[in-house]
Amino acid sequence: MIWNKLKFLIPWTSGEDTSHSSEITRFEIFQSLTPLEAAIIERILYRRTFNPGERIVNEGDAAVCLYLLKSGEVKVLKEVKNRQIELASMREGSFFGELTLLKERKRSATVIATDKTEVLCLFRPDFLNLLENHPSICAKFISGFCETILDRINNMYDVIHKLNNDT
């Protein structure tokens, strides 16, 4: 499986480091979790730091995890008609890649760090294991990111409308 290869090739810090343990509930999708539920998720998160200008994900690449922006800022770019369109910028407390948890897919956009950025990652296989063993925990945060997905769809309509008017 591609995830097993990627997990060992990419310089991730293991979820065993719990220095981020008290911070997970500052992410809106985890705010409804109890301390015990948050601790269960914290054990399966991985940490990585990106420098300004570094690509976090590339459009079209295999998607393997949900990214939680612990610090920093990123921009989200989409190639449209051979040009890069900035869809959004995200700051600390935001997240992206949530659809990866539900279905194997390719990245729909490129995400680049615009600042020194630290992310916490939840890999899909770990999420599926969590879903099997702790479905109530998953239900709590899935409802949170569903709201975000709906907001992003509405924002995409605005971007599409603008692109259609620019051509």
Secondary structure, DSSP 8 states (H G I E B T S, - for coil): -HHHHHHHHS--B-TT--TTGGGGGGSGGGTT--HHHHHHHHTTEEEEEE-TT-EEE-TTSB--EEEEEEESEEEEEEEETTEEEEEEEEETT-EE-THHHHS--B-SSEEEESS-EEEEEEEHHHHHHHHHH-HHHHHHHHHHHHHHHHHHHHHHHHHHHHHHHH-
